[in-house]
Amino acid sequence: MKPYAIGIDVGGTKIAAGLVDRAGIVLERFTTQAHAEQEPEFVISAIEAAYHAVLAQSGGEAADIEAVGLGFPGNTNGPAGLVLTSSNLPAWDHFPLRDVVAERLGVPVLLENDCNLCAVGEHRFGAGRGSRHMCYVTLSTGYGIGIIINNQLYVGHTGTAGEVGHIVIDIGGPPCGCGKHGCVMAYASGVGLSRMAYEAIDTGAETLLRERMPPDRQRFGGEVIAAAAGQGDAVAREILQTAGYYSGVGLSMVIEMLNPEVIVMGGGLTRIGPMLLEPAMAAMREHTQPELWDSVRIVPWQLEADLGIIGAAANVFAGAETVRK
């Protein structure tokens, strides 16, 4: 077995890449925003540049790399190597990203949804170690889960299992980036927080957020809303309360449907803390059968900023081990 994998985590505005050893240690890191919200060719070029930058920083050779693990936001069919669609990046419908990147890099590539890879990373190297049945829930730009069943990543028939964020819970509710209305993600996500902030401003609410609007109506950052809430802004507090509530509704769905031992909660919005997480825990209990309240441990992520990189690499190592059994 080769000693290293390169994990590459593609986000809507940032690509993070790292050289990872089999103990889950990130030895080199590289980030770029060259692709931000661009179409496939720009993103692929940025992926290629990130791969070569990490390899150059390490002084290593491609012969030492088991494969590249590639995480992508949106619906993916990992076994087929396809990006099915993405609400955060344009023009990706049924794009054969795995094979295109593998040809450009000259090394094997494993493609998977980014949240699924976070689940693999936390299960193998982080807060989910030792559990057989685990879910990773991300509360970030979007809302989604990765599912581990009997120590294996579960992706479903077409690779899209775990899209809890796109379950409709408010019939006729606000629009979601997936094209439907009233999804969990329309509330419990960075996108949802920003939508609610602009909705409050546009309806004339008195709020500190009005003077803190990003230029050109770009997306409000969760930290901006959290800061206003921390200063006592009632509108900002209500937005966080609402997002937390629907996040907890999503957790209750995970518990009721999958009955995991552990739910690892991660993503940048979890750093907001009690103003978001306390209403989430309250809503989870409200919407979960009482006999299941104590069936699961809900714990914070451990790998944090490196999770996407480590998870992508962990998926490579897991795949290599399976092949060699």
C-alpha positions, 0 to 999 in steps of 0.5 A, spaced: 500 500 500 502 506 498 503 511 504 499 517 502 493 520 499 491 527 496 484 529 499 481 535 495 475 539 498 471 543 493 467 548 495 463 554 492 468 559 494 474 555 496 478 549 494 482 546 500 487 540 498 492 536 502 497 530 503 495 526 508 498 519 511 495 513 513 494 515 520 490 521 518 495 527 519 495 532 514 502 533 512 501 539 507 496 544 505 494 548 499 488 553 498 485 557 492 479 561 491 481 561 483 475 557 481 469 561 486 462 560 483 465 558 476 463 553 471 467 546 470 473 548 466 475 553 471 474 549 477 478 543 474 484 547 472 483 549 480 483 542 482 489 541 478 493 546 480 491 545 487 494 537 486 500 539 483 501 545 489 501 540 494 505 535 491 510 540 490 510 542 497 511 535 500 517 534 495 514 527 494 512 524 487 505 521 484 508 514 485 507 515 493 500 517 492 494 511 493 489 516 489 486 523 489 480 523 494 475 528 491 469 531 495 464 535 491 458 539 494 451 537 491 448 531 488 454 526 486 454 519 484 461 517 486 461 509 483 459 512 476 464 518 477 458 523 476 456 530 479 449 530 478 447 537 480 450 542 484 446 548 487 452 552 489 456 551 482 453 552 475 453 548 469 455 541 473 449 537 471 451 529 469 458 532 469 463 526 469 468 529 474 472 523 476 474 521 469 476 528 467 480 530 473 483 523 473 485 524 466 488 531 467 492 528 473 494 522 471 492 518 477 486 514 480 481 519 483 475 517 487 469 522 487 464 523 492 459 528 495 463 532 500 458 531 506 459 523 505 466 524 506 466 528 512 462 522 515 468 518 513 473 522 516 470 523 522 468 515 523 475 513 521 479 519 525 475 523 529 469 523 533 465 517 530 471 512 532 469 506 535 461 506 532 458 502 527 452 506 525 454 514 525 451 520 521 455 526 520 450 532 520 453 539 517 450 545 518 454 550 513 452 553 507 447 547 506 444 542 510 446 535 509 448 528 512 453 523 511 451 516 513 455 510 516 452 503 516 456 497 519 462 501 518 461 503 511 459 509 507 452 508 505 450 512 499 444 509 496 442 507 489 444 513 485 449 516 490 444 521 493 442 518 500 443 523 506 439 529 502 435 531 508 436 538 507 432 537 501 426 534 504 420 539 504 417 540 511 414 547 510 409 546 504 409 552 500 414 555 504 420 559 501 424 557 495 430 552 496 436 552 491 434 545 489 428 548 485 423 546 491 420 550 496 420 549 504 426 544 504 430 544 511 435 547 507 431 553 506 431 555 513 437 551 517 443 553 513 447 559 511 443 560 505 437 560 509 440 565 514 441 570 509 434 569 506 431 570 512 436 576 514 434 580 507 427 578 508 427 582 514 430 588 512 426 588 505 419 588 510 422 594 514 424 591 520 428 595 525 435 591 525 442 592 526 443 587 520 440 593 515 447 597 516 451 591 515 448 588 509 454 585 504 455 589 497 450 588 492 446 583 496 451 578 497 450 572 502 450 574 509 455 571 513 452 567 519 458 570 523 455 577 522 448 575 524 451 572 530 454 578 532 448 582 531 444 577 535 450 577 541 448 585 541 441 584 543 438 585 536 431 581 536 431 580 529 438 576 528 436 572 534 429 570 531 433 568 525 438 564 529 432 561 533 428 559 527 434 556 523 436 552 529 429 549 530 429 547 523 436 544 524 433 540 530 427 538 526 432 535 521 436 531 526 429 528 529 429 525 522 435 522 522 434 519 529 427 516 527 429 514 520 437 511 521 437 510 529 445 511 529 449 510 535 452 517 534 451 523 530 457 528 529 455 535 528 459 540 524 460 545 519 462 553 520 455 555 523 456 550 529 461 555 531 455 560 533 454 556 539 448 556 544 444 561 540 443 556 534 444 549 537 440 550 544 434 551 539 436 545 535 437 540 541 430 543 543 426 541 537 430 535 536 427 532 542 420 535 541 420 531 534 423 525 536 419 519 540 421 519 547 424 512 547 429 514 542 431 520 546 437 516 549 438 512 543 444 516 540 450 521 542 450 527 539 457 530 539 461 536 536 466 534 530 473 533 532 477 534 525 474 541 523 477 545 518 481 539 515 475 535 515 474 535 508 481 534 506 482 528 511 475 525 509 477 525 502 483 521 503 480 516 508 475 514 503 481 513 498 484 508 504 478 505 505 477 503 498 484 501 497 483 496 503 477 493 501 480 492 494 486 488 498 481 484 502 
